[in-house]
Amino acid sequence: MARAKSSGNAELARRIVERLGRRNIVLVGMMGAGKSSVGRRLANALGLPFVDADAEIESAANMTVSEIFEIYGEERFRDGERRVIARLLADGPRVVATGGGAFMSAETRARVAESAVSLWLRAELPVLLDRVRRRGKRPLLRHPQPEQVMRDLLAKREPVYAQADIVVDSWDTAQRAIAEQALVALDAHLGREAEQ
Ligand code: S3P
């Protein structure tokens, strides 16, 4: 049984990688949606390299995201984010986890549409709040009312995230189960695409 399941997964992974070609898989969604951990699992299942855009920005700038916000401000961070993501997308196939604000850039969305399959990891506010509360590294949440900030960002961003090719719900369950759902959704999307 376990063997049948794992060979089924291997077949699914093989099909996804073949249909993906040189394109990337780009994860978008709010802070706390689980983009990096689900992305890492996806990459592992598919045998593709994983890159985290925030980590790449940090190594290119030799500074943390918080330091970039503090010293140069959000606008400069967004410029760097756009450039780094453009570079990462040029060299697919890869699984790329983006920071929560990256997909708000029309330029980045156009690049993603050209060179990737995009996947929105959608999560409800309470799940997101619970996850971001556990870590204090997000500069946008250094605010007297972080809950309100998250609520406002979510309202503004959801219609934009909804432009992604695929939506996968990121419930408060094991990341492994979410990554499996993402694989099934990717396979279905690429299958539909192949039929057209
Ligand atoms: C941001 C999300 C962060 C990081 C930066 C800004 C945002 O990434 O890029 O703090 O605008 O939502 P995560 O989504 O990985 O936390």
Residues whose N, C-alpha, C, O or C-beta is under 5 A from the ligand:
A	BS01	S3P	G29 M30 M31 G32 D54 V65 T98 G99 G100 G101 R138 P139
